[in-house]
Amino acid sequence: MAKTFAQRLSDARLMVAGIRAHKDELAGVTLGEEQAAAMEAQFNKLRELDTLQEKLKAELKTCTAELDKQAKELDDALKDAKKRVKLTLPQSLWQEFGMSDKK
């Protein structure tokens, strides 16, 4: 099972803390401050990207709502115009307005 984002961050935080706490014992396997710093930098970049992604999701939601609103307004305007054309002009001219209605 894939780890959640929160689990991944928690694992990274713990690993970095553990490496730093036991750097002397881990020196023999070349796991020390350099690796901890690199992991911490990746951790910070990941959090930064997550924050940006959440901001973009919020913007997308707002944009989608505006798109839906504008589309509904256009549909309403087209429906009103269609009704007025039908009431004013003969059916033979309706095709010029993109209407293929029979009535």
N, C-alpha and C positions, 0 to 999 in steps of 0.2 A: 504494500500500500504506500502510495506517495505521501511524503511529509507535507504538512500544511506550511504555509509561509511562516506562521508564528513558531512552529516547531523548529524550522530551519534556523530562524534567528536565535532562538533559545539555545539550540545545539552549538551554534557558532560562538555565542557569547560564553557559554560554559567551556568550550574547547580553548578559546583564547585565554580565559582566566586560569584554566588548568595548566596550560603550557607555561604561562608566566609564573605560576606558583611553584612549578616543578622544573624550571629550566635547567637547573644543575643536573638533575637525574636524567633529563632528556637530551643533554648535550651529546651523549654518545651516539644518538640516532639522528643527529643534526636536526633537532626540532627545538627551536629556541625563539628568541625575541623577533628575529627577522620573519619567521613564518607566522608568528602571532600577529605581528604588525600587518603583514600582507592579508591575513584572514580578517583582521579588524577593518582594514581598508575596504575589502570586498563587502563585508557586513554593512559598513556605512554607505557604500555605493548602492547596495541592494535596498536599504531603507530609503535612500534618496529617490531611487527609481520607483519604489512603491508609492511614495508620497506623490510623485509626479503622475503616476498612473491613476491614482485615486482622484486627483484634481482633474485630469482629462476625462475620466468617467463622469464626473459631476458636470463638466462642461458639455459633454456629449448628451447627457440627459436633458440639460437645459436647451441645447440646440435641437434635439429631437422633439421636444415639447413645442418649440417655436415653429419648427417645420410642420408638425401636425396642425397647429393652429392656422398657419398660413394656407395649408392645403385645404382645410375645411372652409376658410373664408373664400378661397378661389372656387371651390365646389358650389358654395352658396351663390356666389356671383354668377357662375355659369348657369346654374339652375334658374335663377331669376331672369337672366338674359334670354334663355331658351323659352321660358314662358312668355315673355314679352314679344319675342319674334313670332311665336305661334299665334298669338292673339292679333298681331299686326299684319303679318305678311302671308300671302298664299303659300300653300304646301309646296308648290312647284319651286319656290325659292329657298326652302329650308336647307337644301343640300349645300348652298353657298356658306352656310353657317356651321357646316359639319354635322348637321342633324339628319339622320336617316329614319326618323320617326314616321309612322304612317298616319298618326292622329295628332 
